[in-house]
Amino acid sequence: MWVGILAVLAVTALHGTITTDPHGAGYALLAVAVTVGAHLAFGRRTILSVGAGTAVYVVLLNAL
């Protein structure tokens, strides 16, 4: 059940990002990849993986 809720949330957030800021779409997809990678690499620690993905997205969005 939690996976479905998170999937709907992720799709909704990505759709909003893609429609409002086309440059941010690539950054958002990269952040999703970092989130999934961190989640699988660090023993499925949700807070760590979401934090890493969010940090990557914010840094990319503000730096580039």
Number of C-alpha atoms within 10 A of each C-alpha: 6 7 8 9 9 11 12 12 12 13 11 11 12 17 12 12 17 15 10 11 10 10 12 19 18 16 19 22 15 16 21 21 13 20 23 17 15 20 19 13 11 11 10 13 12 15 11 15 22 18 13 19 23 17 15 18 21 14 11 16 15 7 7 8
